[in-house]
């Protein structure tokens, strides 16, 4: 096992990847042609004003994730896309709110983002098209898992979208966004759902939302709109409701812990298209196990603590208290 990729190893041990989606308030995606360095915003194509902005925002510890993206068209057009996905203030939701701006060069990106973060309306052309944007993590040759897994999936994804004539779906190469050992991994925006260890068949199921729903037991990492414990709970509900789940508005919250801090109640409410509401509660237990000398990423061997969760007593709640306005919290 010494020479294998970290993703190969986690396939070998059959790690359950649910609960590995990151919970951010805002994602800011910036079109930037590769090649990308290990530290993405140190890449040659990233201007200094954008590097400075990313550093400033990161130092404030805001719930904002910057990701570099690219497509096969990026080097052939004289424009740069900025995609911003932000959690909505709606009580129940299916997805992040999307904003898209188009500027002439990447040097103009920092100004647009600063205005957006200040609550101003950037004075740039806005793209209001309703596209589905799928990020395939393909950071570069310095990360072997994505050379072996990410790039082939990106090519397969492009071929599948073309074959099915899906004009409203864009496939992007993406800088690393977490879950290295789950390669190949994607984020499906505007919903913000994470998937990993994908192959051509499971990718097509996710794309079309048809096929064997049980594939999510293997490839679903979770929904970025929910805190990690609720991601485990949501997967159980998806498996119960099937692909129809993705048509529902959903909200979730963690209730107060009991005397054992490792056990909490989770609650998820769904709203069907006919307006009917259903609320489920479950006991979510935090379990911690330690795996020694595991490759956390390629070429790195170190101790890793893996926190996982078990779910008990998932039931439809008849006498739940009314939902409040802000439900997405941990």
Short mmCIF file of the C-alpha atoms (twelve columns), coordinates in Angstrom:
data_MODEL
# 
_entry.id   MODEL 
# 
loop_
_atom_site.group_PDB 
_atom_site.id 
_atom_site.type_symbol 
_atom_site.label_atom_id 
_atom_site.label_alt_id 
_atom_site.label_comp_id 
_atom_site.label_asym_id 
_atom_site.label_seq_id 
_atom_site.Cartn_x 
_atom_site.Cartn_y 
_atom_site.Cartn_z 
_atom_site.pdbx_PDB_model_num 
ATOM 1   C CA . UNK A 1   0.000   0.000  0.000   1 
ATOM 2   C CA . UNK A 2   3.026   2.334  0.320   1 
ATOM 3   C CA . UNK A 3   2.914   3.621  -3.272  1 
ATOM 4   C CA . UNK A 4   -0.851  3.908  -3.741  1 
ATOM 5   C CA . UNK A 5   -2.766  7.136  -4.022  1 
ATOM 6   C CA . UNK A 6   -4.708  8.237  -0.959  1 
ATOM 7   C CA . UNK A 7   -7.994  7.835  -2.855  1 
ATOM 8   C CA . UNK A 8   -7.030  4.253  -3.694  1 
ATOM 9   C CA . UNK A 9   -6.496  3.545  -0.016  1 
ATOM 10  C CA . UNK A 10  -9.889  4.902  1.031   1 
ATOM 11  C CA . UNK A 11  -11.522 2.781  -1.624  1 
ATOM 12  C CA . UNK A 12  -9.688  -0.153 -0.106  1 
ATOM 13  C CA . UNK A 13  -10.949 0.523  3.433   1 
ATOM 14  C CA . UNK A 14  -14.423 1.484  2.065   1 
ATOM 15  C CA . UNK A 15  -14.725 4.673  4.094   1 
ATOM 16  C CA . UNK A 16  -18.239 6.159  4.194   1 
ATOM 17  C CA . UNK A 17  -17.823 9.671  2.758   1 
ATOM 18  C CA . UNK A 18  -21.162 11.089 3.973   1 
ATOM 19  C CA . UNK A 19  -20.759 14.147 6.180   1 
ATOM 20  C CA . UNK A 20  -17.701 15.480 4.360   1 
ATOM 21  C CA . UNK A 21  -19.403 18.396 2.571   1 
ATOM 22  C CA . UNK A 22  -18.214 21.783 3.812   1 
ATOM 23  C CA . UNK A 23  -20.790 24.193 5.203   1 
ATOM 24  C CA . UNK A 24  -20.054 27.708 3.851   1 
ATOM 25  C CA . UNK A 25  -22.313 30.762 3.801   1 
ATOM 26  C CA . UNK A 26  -20.896 31.937 0.470   1 
ATOM 27  C CA . UNK A 27  -18.877 30.463 -2.390  1 
ATOM 28  C CA . UNK A 28  -17.041 32.773 -4.785  1 
ATOM 29  C CA . UNK A 29  -15.895 31.057 -7.979  1 
ATOM 30  C CA . UNK A 30  -13.429 32.871 -10.217 1 
ATOM 31  C CA . UNK A 31  -12.614 31.851 -13.772 1 
ATOM 32  C CA . UNK A 32  -8.831  31.585 -14.055 1 
ATOM 33  C CA . UNK A 33  -6.966  29.471 -16.610 1 
ATOM 34  C CA . UNK A 34  -4.587  26.802 -15.239 1 
ATOM 35  C CA . UNK A 35  -1.948  25.889 -14.426 1 
ATOM 36  C CA . UNK A 36  -2.643  26.316 -10.717 1 
ATOM 37  C CA . UNK A 37  -0.087  25.997 -7.960  1 
ATOM 38  C CA . UNK A 38  -0.575  24.012 -4.755  1 
ATOM 39  C CA . UNK A 39  -1.586  27.310 -3.116  1 
ATOM 40  C CA . UNK A 40  -4.216  28.291 -5.679  1 
ATOM 41  C CA . UNK A 41  -4.058  32.061 -5.281  1 
ATOM 42  C CA . UNK A 42  -0.283  32.031 -5.682  1 
ATOM 43  C CA . UNK A 43  -0.831  30.934 -9.274  1 
ATOM 44  C CA . UNK A 44  0.804   33.074 -11.963 1 
ATOM 45  C CA . UNK A 45  -2.490  34.123 -13.560 1 
ATOM 46  C CA . UNK A 46  -3.912  35.531 -10.299 1 
ATOM 47  C CA . UNK A 47  -3.287  39.305 -10.067 1 
ATOM 48  C CA . UNK A 48  -1.929  40.857 -6.884  1 
ATOM 49  C CA . UNK A 49  -5.115  42.801 -6.093  1 
ATOM 50  C CA . UNK A 50  -7.100  39.554 -6.057  1 
ATOM 51  C CA . UNK A 51  -4.471  37.804 -3.913  1 
ATOM 52  C CA . UNK A 52  -4.675  40.681 -1.427  1 
ATOM 53  C CA . UNK A 53  -8.469  40.526 -1.286  1 
ATOM 54  C CA . UNK A 54  -8.544  36.771 -0.660  1 
ATOM 55  C CA . UNK A 55  -5.953  37.169 2.107   1 
ATOM 56  C CA . UNK A 56  -7.994  39.950 3.757   1 
ATOM 57  C CA . UNK A 57  -11.224 37.960 3.671   1 
ATOM 58  C CA . UNK A 58  -9.548  34.804 4.996   1 
ATOM 59  C CA . UNK A 59  -8.000  36.752 7.868   1 
ATOM 60  C CA . UNK A 60  -11.501 37.838 8.936   1 
ATOM 61  C CA . UNK A 61  -12.518 34.163 9.233   1 
ATOM 62  C CA . UNK A 62  -15.708 34.736 7.263   1 
ATOM 63  C CA . UNK A 63  -17.733 31.786 6.015   1 
ATOM 64  C CA . UNK A 64  -16.611 32.398 2.428   1 
ATOM 65  C CA . UNK A 65  -14.893 29.898 0.145   1 
ATOM 66  C CA . UNK A 66  -12.902 31.150 -2.866  1 
ATOM 67  C CA . UNK A 67  -12.398 28.611 -5.663  1 
ATOM 68  C CA . UNK A 68  -10.608 28.972 -8.990  1 
ATOM 69  C CA . UNK A 69  -12.437 27.439 -11.939 1 
ATOM 70  C CA . UNK A 70  -11.778 26.979 -15.621 1 
ATOM 71  C CA . UNK A 71  -13.268 25.354 -18.680 1 
ATOM 72  C CA . UNK A 72  -11.990 24.345 -22.080 1 
ATOM 73  C CA . UNK A 73  -13.342 27.699 -23.335 1 
ATOM 74  C CA . UNK A 74  -11.553 29.840 -20.744 1 
ATOM 75  C CA . UNK A 75  -8.408  30.462 -22.782 1 
ATOM 76  C CA . UNK A 76  -10.352 31.209 -25.982 1 
ATOM 77  C CA . UNK A 77  -12.560 34.069 -24.767 1 
ATOM 78  C CA . UNK A 78  -11.747 37.633 -23.759 1 
ATOM 79  C CA . UNK A 79  -13.823 37.664 -20.590 1 
ATOM 80  C CA . UNK A 80  -13.842 36.314 -17.046 1 
ATOM 81  C CA . UNK A 81  -16.805 34.868 -15.156 1 
ATOM 82  C CA . UNK A 82  -17.410 35.380 -11.445 1 
ATOM 83  C CA . UNK A 83  -20.002 33.059 -9.895  1 
ATOM 84  C CA . UNK A 84  -21.229 33.790 -6.375  1 
ATOM 85  C CA . UNK A 85  -23.448 31.365 -4.473  1 
ATOM 86  C CA . UNK A 86  -24.896 32.624 -1.196  1 
ATOM 87  C CA . UNK A 87  -27.221 31.031 1.332   1 
ATOM 88  C CA . UNK A 88  -30.686 32.511 1.082   1 
ATOM 89  C CA . UNK A 89  -32.680 33.969 3.943   1 
ATOM 90  C CA . UNK A 90  -35.695 31.873 3.009   1 
ATOM 91  C CA . UNK A 91  -37.106 29.608 5.697   1 
ATOM 92  C CA . UNK A 92  -36.864 26.548 3.448   1 
ATOM 93  C CA . UNK A 93  -34.673 26.250 0.408   1 
ATOM 94  C CA . UNK A 94  -33.521 23.998 -2.423  1 
ATOM 95  C CA . UNK A 95  -30.308 25.813 -3.265  1 
ATOM 96  C CA . UNK A 96  -27.964 28.749 -2.856  1 
ATOM 97  C CA . UNK A 97  -28.845 32.100 -4.417  1 
ATOM 98  C CA . UNK A 98  -26.722 32.576 -7.522  1 
ATOM 99  C CA . UNK A 99  -25.125 35.782 -8.831  1 
ATOM 100 C CA . UNK A 100 -22.975 35.815 -11.947 1 
ATOM 101 C CA . UNK A 101 -20.895 38.670 -13.321 1 
ATOM 102 C CA . UNK A 102 -18.811 38.923 -16.458 1 
ATOM 103 C CA . UNK A 103 -15.763 41.190 -16.677 1 
ATOM 104 C CA . UNK A 104 -13.156 41.800 -19.344 1 
ATOM 105 C CA . UNK A 105 -10.092 40.584 -17.473 1 
ATOM 106 C CA . UNK A 106 -9.217  38.851 -14.208 1 
ATOM 107 C CA . UNK A 107 -7.637  42.127 -13.008 1 
ATOM 108 C CA . UNK A 108 -11.195 43.507 -12.645 1 
ATOM 109 C CA . UNK A 109 -12.420 40.635 -10.450 1 
ATOM 110 C CA . UNK A 110 -11.274 42.026 -7.096  1 
ATOM 111 C CA . UNK A 111 -13.265 45.249 -7.598  1 
ATOM 112 C CA . UNK A 112 -16.473 43.307 -8.324  1 
ATOM 113 C CA . UNK A 113 -16.066 41.101 -5.265  1 
ATOM 114 C CA . UNK A 114 -15.261 44.050 -2.975  1 
ATOM 115 C CA . UNK A 115 -18.451 45.800 -4.059  1 
ATOM 116 C CA . UNK A 116 -20.483 42.653 -3.595  1 
ATOM 117 C CA . UNK A 117 -19.097 42.044 -0.100  1 
ATOM 118 C CA . UNK A 118 -19.827 45.689 0.786   1 
ATOM 119 C CA . UNK A 119 -23.484 45.191 -0.145  1 
ATOM 120 C CA . UNK A 120 -23.249 47.260 -3.321  1 
ATOM 121 C CA . UNK A 121 -24.477 46.220 -6.745  1 
ATOM 122 C CA . UNK A 122 -21.385 45.745 -8.932  1 
ATOM 123 C CA . UNK A 123 -21.502 47.875 -12.079 1 
ATOM 124 C CA . UNK A 124 -20.813 44.981 -14.375 1 
ATOM 125 C CA . UNK A 125 -22.852 42.874 -16.739 1 
ATOM 126 C CA . UNK A 126 -24.831 40.281 -14.807 1 
ATOM 127 C CA . UNK A 127 -25.672 36.904 -16.276 1 
ATOM 128 C CA . UNK A 128 -29.168 35.875 -15.171 1 
ATOM 129 C CA . UNK A 129 -29.297 32.546 -16.982 1 
ATOM 130 C CA . UNK A 130 -30.497 29.589 -14.916 1 
ATOM 131 C CA . UNK A 131 -27.609 27.206 -15.367 1 
ATOM 132 C CA . UNK A 132 -26.498 24.257 -13.322 1 
ATOM 133 C CA . UNK A 133 -22.767 24.559 -12.654 1 
ATOM 134 C CA . UNK A 134 -20.864 21.400 -11.787 1 
ATOM 135 C CA . UNK A 135 -17.319 21.707 -10.464 1 
ATOM 136 C CA . UNK A 136 -15.000 18.746 -11.038 1 
ATOM 137 C CA . UNK A 137 -11.902 18.933 -8.879  1 
ATOM 138 C CA . UNK A 138 -8.871  18.768 -11.211 1 
ATOM 139 C CA . UNK A 139 -6.216  20.864 -9.439  1 
ATOM 140 C CA . UNK A 140 -3.133  19.669 -11.280 1 
ATOM 141 C CA . UNK A 141 -0.216  17.295 -11.537 1 
ATOM 142 C CA . UNK A 142 1.008   18.118 -8.004  1 
ATOM 143 C CA . UNK A 143 -1.955  16.170 -6.611  1 
ATOM 144 C CA . UNK A 144 -1.843  12.638 -7.994  1 
ATOM 145 C CA . UNK A 145 -5.372  11.561 -7.060  1 
ATOM 146 C CA . UNK A 146 -6.846  14.205 -9.327  1 
ATOM 147 C CA . UNK A 147 -4.475  13.420 -12.167 1 
ATOM 148 C CA . UNK A 148 -5.698  9.819  -12.040 1 
ATOM 149 C CA . UNK A 149 -9.363  10.446 -11.179 1 
ATOM 150 C CA . UNK A 150 -10.384 14.083 -11.637 1 
ATOM 151 C CA . UNK A 151 -9.283  14.757 -15.195 1 
ATOM 152 C CA . UNK A 152 -10.865 11.564 -16.628 1 
ATOM 153 C CA . UNK A 153 -14.151 12.391 -14.867 1 
ATOM 154 C CA . UNK A 154 -14.065 15.943 -16.238 1 
ATOM 155 C CA . UNK A 155 -13.703 14.613 -19.780 1 
ATOM 156 C CA . UNK A 156 -16.420 12.020 -19.190 1 
ATOM 157 C CA . UNK A 157 -18.727 14.701 -17.766 1 
ATOM 158 C CA . UNK A 158 -18.278 16.896 -20.841 1 
ATOM 159 C CA . UNK A 159 -19.001 13.942 -23.105 1 
ATOM 160 C CA . UNK A 160 -22.119 12.974 -21.130 1 
ATOM 161 C CA . UNK A 161 -23.541 16.506 -21.147 1 
ATOM 162 C CA . UNK A 162 -22.919 16.754 -24.911 1 
ATOM 163 C CA . UNK A 163 -24.436 13.321 -25.545 1 
ATOM 164 C CA . UNK A 164 -27.593 14.255 -23.636 1 
ATOM 165 C CA . UNK A 165 -27.763 17.757 -25.209 1 
ATOM 166 C CA . UNK A 166 -28.038 19.429 -21.794 1 
ATOM 167 C CA . UNK A 167 -27.572 23.079 -22.747 1 
ATOM 168 C CA . UNK A 168 -28.296 24.408 -19.237 1 
ATOM 169 C CA . UNK A 169 -25.396 22.542 -17.559 1 
ATOM 170 C CA . UNK A 170 -21.824 23.807 -17.445 1 
ATOM 171 C CA . UNK A 171 -18.919 21.598 -16.413 1 
ATOM 172 C CA . UNK A 172 -15.957 23.358 -14.815 1 
ATOM 173 C CA . UNK A 173 -12.474 22.266 -13.856 1 
ATOM 174 C CA . UNK A 174 -11.923 23.376 -10.297 1 
ATOM 175 C CA . UNK A 175 -9.153  23.976 -7.809  1 
ATOM 176 C CA . UNK A 176 -9.250  21.754 -4.727  1 
ATOM 177 C CA . UNK A 177 -12.309 22.254 -2.467  1 
ATOM 178 C CA . UNK A 178 -11.776 19.502 0.107   1 
ATOM 179 C CA . UNK A 179 -12.299 15.760 0.206   1 
ATOM 180 C CA . UNK A 180 -9.028  14.879 -1.493  1 
ATOM 181 C CA . UNK A 181 -9.306  11.206 -0.578  1 
ATOM 182 C CA . UNK A 182 -12.798 11.042 -2.175  1 
ATOM 183 C CA . UNK A 183 -11.481 11.731 -5.681  1 
ATOM 184 C CA . UNK A 184 -12.984 12.186 -8.132  1 
ATOM 185 C CA . UNK A 185 -15.211 14.668 -6.359  1 
ATOM 186 C CA . UNK A 186 -17.656 17.342 -7.527  1 
ATOM 187 C CA . UNK A 187 -19.862 20.138 -6.209  1 
ATOM 188 C CA . UNK A 188 -23.225 20.519 -7.933  1 
ATOM 189 C CA . UNK A 189 -24.323 24.181 -7.872  1 
ATOM 190 C CA . UNK A 190 -26.570 26.049 -7.215  1 
ATOM 191 C CA . UNK A 191 -27.676 23.355 -4.758  1 
ATOM 192 C CA . UNK A 192 -24.203 22.981 -3.287  1 
ATOM 193 C CA . UNK A 193 -24.271 19.187 -3.021  1 
ATOM 194 C CA . UNK A 194 -20.978 17.292 -2.815  1 
ATOM 195 C CA . UNK A 195 -20.271 13.877 -4.356  1 
ATOM 196 C CA . UNK A 196 -17.155 11.685 -4.434  1 
ATOM 197 C CA . UNK A 197 -15.635 8.398  -5.673  1 
ATOM 198 C CA . UNK A 198 -17.699 8.901  -8.825  1 
ATOM 199 C CA . UNK A 199 -17.695 6.877  -12.008 1 
ATOM 200 C CA . UNK A 200 -19.468 7.404  -15.332 1 
ATOM 201 C CA . UNK A 201 -22.626 5.586  -14.229 1 
ATOM 202 C CA . UNK A 202 -23.092 7.336  -10.875 1 
ATOM 203 C CA . UNK A 203 -22.336 10.716 -12.487 1 
ATOM 204 C CA . UNK A 204 -25.088 10.116 -15.050 1 
ATOM 205 C CA . UNK A 205 -27.539 9.148  -12.276 1 
ATOM 206 C CA . UNK A 206 -26.776 12.407 -10.437 1 
ATOM 207 C CA . UNK A 207 -26.972 14.453 -13.616 1 
ATOM 208 C CA . UNK A 208 -30.362 13.065 -14.679 1 
ATOM 209 C CA . UNK A 209 -31.681 12.178 -11.199 1 
ATOM 210 C CA . UNK A 210 -32.780 8.798  -12.365 1 
ATOM 211 C CA . UNK A 211 -31.389 5.327  -11.801 1 
ATOM 212 C CA . UNK A 212 -30.513 3.471  -8.641  1 
ATOM 213 C CA . UNK A 213 -30.870 5.924  -5.739  1 
ATOM 214 C CA . UNK A 214 -28.817 3.572  -3.566  1 
ATOM 215 C CA . UNK A 215 -25.700 4.752  -5.386  1 
ATOM 216 C CA . UNK A 216 -25.805 7.711  -2.966  1 
ATOM 217 C CA . UNK A 217 -24.791 5.333  -0.186  1 
ATOM 218 C CA . UNK A 218 -21.409 5.249  -1.866  1 
ATOM 219 C CA . UNK A 219 -20.984 8.627  -3.613  1 
ATOM 220 C CA . UNK A 220 -22.928 11.263 -1.640  1 
ATOM 221 C CA . UNK A 221 -20.723 13.465 0.533   1 
ATOM 222 C CA . UNK A 222 -23.526 15.726 1.729   1 
ATOM 223 C CA . UNK A 223 -25.278 19.054 1.214   1 
ATOM 224 C CA . UNK A 224 -23.320 22.231 1.923   1 
ATOM 225 C CA . UNK A 225 -26.439 23.971 3.253   1 
ATOM 226 C CA . UNK A 226 -26.572 21.600 6.224   1 
ATOM 227 C CA . UNK A 227 -24.144 21.123 9.126   1 
ATOM 228 C CA . UNK A 228 -22.272 17.824 9.039   1 
ATOM 229 C CA . UNK A 229 -24.477 15.798 11.445  1 
ATOM 230 C CA . UNK A 230 -27.598 16.684 9.455   1 
ATOM 231 C CA . UNK A 231 -25.921 15.563 6.234   1 
ATOM 232 C CA . UNK A 232 -26.041 12.000 7.551   1 
ATOM 233 C CA . UNK A 233 -29.709 12.405 8.448   1 
ATOM 234 C CA . UNK A 234 -30.566 13.924 5.078   1 
ATOM 235 C CA . UNK A 235 -29.043 11.024 3.166   1 
ATOM 236 C CA . UNK A 236 -31.376 8.614  4.973   1 
ATOM 237 C CA . UNK A 237 -34.354 10.740 3.937   1 
ATOM 238 C CA . UNK A 238 -33.151 10.901 0.322   1 
ATOM 239 C CA . UNK A 239 -32.917 7.118  0.211   1 
ATOM 240 C CA . UNK A 240 -36.467 6.944  1.570   1 
ATOM 241 C CA . UNK A 241 -38.042 9.523  -0.756  1 
ATOM 242 C CA . UNK A 242 -35.945 8.814  -3.852  1 
ATOM 243 C CA . UNK A 243 -34.995 11.354 -6.497  1 
ATOM 244 C CA . UNK A 244 -38.166 13.344 -5.735  1 
ATOM 245 C CA . UNK A 245 -36.314 14.683 -2.680  1 
ATOM 246 C CA . UNK A 246 -34.381 17.082 -4.897  1 
ATOM 247 C CA . UNK A 247 -37.646 18.840 -5.810  1 
ATOM 248 C CA . UNK A 248 -38.456 19.685 -2.186  1 
ATOM 249 C CA . UNK A 249 -37.658 22.782 -0.165  1 
ATOM 250 C CA . UNK A 250 -35.714 21.714 2.904   1 
ATOM 251 C CA . UNK A 251 -34.513 23.201 6.178   1 
ATOM 252 C CA . UNK A 252 -32.581 21.661 9.039   1 
ATOM 253 C CA . UNK A 253 -31.429 22.461 12.540  1 
ATOM 254 C CA . UNK A 254 -29.599 20.890 15.428  1 
ATOM 255 C CA . UNK A 255 -31.581 20.922 18.668  1 
ATOM 256 C CA . UNK A 256 -30.123 21.345 22.133  1 
ATOM 257 C CA . UNK A 257 -27.775 18.558 23.238  1 
ATOM 258 C CA . UNK A 258 -28.769 16.262 26.067  1 
ATOM 259 C CA . UNK A 259 -26.556 15.526 29.070  1 
ATOM 260 C CA . UNK A 260 -24.196 13.566 26.801  1 
ATOM 261 C CA . UNK A 261 -22.530 16.155 24.547  1 
ATOM 262 C CA . UNK A 262 -21.841 13.455 21.972  1 
ATOM 263 C CA . UNK A 263 -25.577 12.951 21.362  1 
ATOM 264 C CA . UNK A 264 -27.858 15.587 19.822  1 
ATOM 265 C CA . UNK A 265 -31.263 15.712 18.203  1 
ATOM 266 C CA . UNK A 266 -31.358 16.683 14.555  1 
ATOM 267 C CA . UNK A 267 -34.426 18.003 12.778  1 
ATOM 268 C CA . UNK A 268 -35.152 18.282 9.059   1 
ATOM 269 C CA . UNK A 269 -38.310 19.749 7.560   1 
ATOM 270 C CA . UNK A 270 -39.332 19.303 3.949   1 
ATOM 271 C CA . UNK A 271 -41.944 21.104 1.901   1 
ATOM 272 C CA . UNK A 272 -43.398 19.295 -1.103  1 
ATOM 273 C CA . UNK A 273 -44.490 21.170 -4.265  1 
ATOM 274 C CA . UNK A 274 -48.120 20.997 -3.083  1 
ATOM 275 C CA . UNK A 275 -47.166 22.954 0.058   1 
ATOM 276 C CA . UNK A 276 -47.432 20.081 2.525   1 
ATOM 277 C CA . UNK A 277 -44.839 20.078 5.336   1 
ATOM 278 C CA . UNK A 278 -43.203 17.119 7.058   1 
ATOM 279 C CA . UNK A 279 -40.713 17.274 9.915   1 
ATOM 280 C CA . UNK A 280 -38.375 14.467 10.952  1 
ATOM 281 C CA . UNK A 281 -36.240 14.155 14.045  1 
ATOM 282 C CA . UNK A 282 -33.435 11.737 14.833  1 
ATOM 283 C CA . UNK A 283 -30.785 11.097 17.444  1 
ATOM 284 C CA . UNK A 284 -27.329 11.786 16.059  1 
ATOM 285 C CA . UNK A 285 -24.412 10.353 17.993  1 
ATOM 286 C CA . UNK A 286 -20.876 11.645 17.505  1 
ATOM 287 C CA . UNK A 287 -18.324 8.851  17.429  1 
ATOM 288 C CA . UNK A 288 -14.597 9.446  17.189  1 
ATOM 289 C CA . UNK A 289 -12.154 6.823  16.078  1 
ATOM 290 C CA . UNK A 290 -8.475  7.207  15.379  1 
ATOM 291 C CA . UNK A 291 -6.747  5.716  12.363  1 
ATOM 292 C CA . UNK A 292 -2.959  5.735  12.575  1 
ATOM 293 C CA . UNK A 293 -0.562  6.276  9.656   1 
ATOM 294 C CA . UNK A 294 -3.215  6.995  7.055   1 
ATOM 295 C CA . UNK A 295 -2.513  9.072  3.952   1 
ATOM 296 C CA . UNK A 296 -4.577  12.213 4.406   1 
ATOM 297 C CA . UNK A 297 -3.495  13.283 0.932   1 
ATOM 298 C CA . UNK A 298 -1.068  12.068 -1.686  1 
ATOM 299 C CA . UNK A 299 2.526   11.642 -0.500  1 
ATOM 300 C CA . UNK A 300 1.638   12.515 3.103   1 
ATOM 301 C CA . UNK A 301 1.500   9.857  5.796   1 
ATOM 302 C CA . UNK A 302 0.266   10.992 9.195   1 
ATOM 303 C CA . UNK A 303 -2.170  10.291 11.997  1 
ATOM 304 C CA . UNK A 304 -5.736  11.193 11.109  1 
ATOM 305 C CA . UNK A 305 -8.689  11.559 13.435  1 
ATOM 306 C CA . UNK A 306 -11.911 10.659 11.670  1 
ATOM 307 C CA . UNK A 307 -15.116 11.791 13.328  1 
ATOM 308 C CA . UNK A 308 -18.206 9.958  12.181  1 
ATOM 309 C CA . UNK A 309 -21.826 9.886  13.255  1 
ATOM 310 C CA . UNK A 310 -24.454 7.252  13.784  1 
ATOM 311 C CA . UNK A 311 -28.173 7.811  13.376  1 
ATOM 312 C CA . UNK A 312 -30.925 6.395  15.593  1 
ATOM 313 C CA . UNK A 313 -34.692 6.741  15.863  1 
ATOM 314 C CA . UNK A 314 -35.383 8.644  12.643  1 
ATOM 315 C CA . UNK A 315 -39.103 9.375  12.854  1 
ATOM 316 C CA . UNK A 316 -41.741 11.673 11.442  1 
ATOM 317 C CA . UNK A 317 -42.426 14.275 14.124  1 
ATOM 318 C CA . UNK A 318 -46.102 15.070 14.663  1 
ATOM 319 C CA . UNK A 319 -45.862 17.515 17.559  1 
ATOM 320 C CA . UNK A 320 -42.774 19.552 16.646  1 
ATOM 321 C CA . UNK A 321 -42.512 23.222 17.539  1 
ATOM 322 C CA . UNK A 322 -42.965 25.653 14.607  1 
ATOM 323 C CA . UNK A 323 -39.883 26.358 12.504  1 
ATOM 324 C CA . UNK A 324 -38.091 29.654 13.048  1 
ATOM 325 C CA . UNK A 325 -36.789 31.954 10.328  1 
ATOM 326 C CA . UNK A 326 -33.136 30.925 10.543  1 
ATOM 327 C CA . UNK A 327 -32.713 27.185 10.394  1 
ATOM 328 C CA . UNK A 328 -29.323 26.519 8.904   1 
ATOM 329 C CA . UNK A 329 -27.052 26.422 11.913  1 
ATOM 330 C CA . UNK A 330 -24.871 23.859 13.651  1 
# 
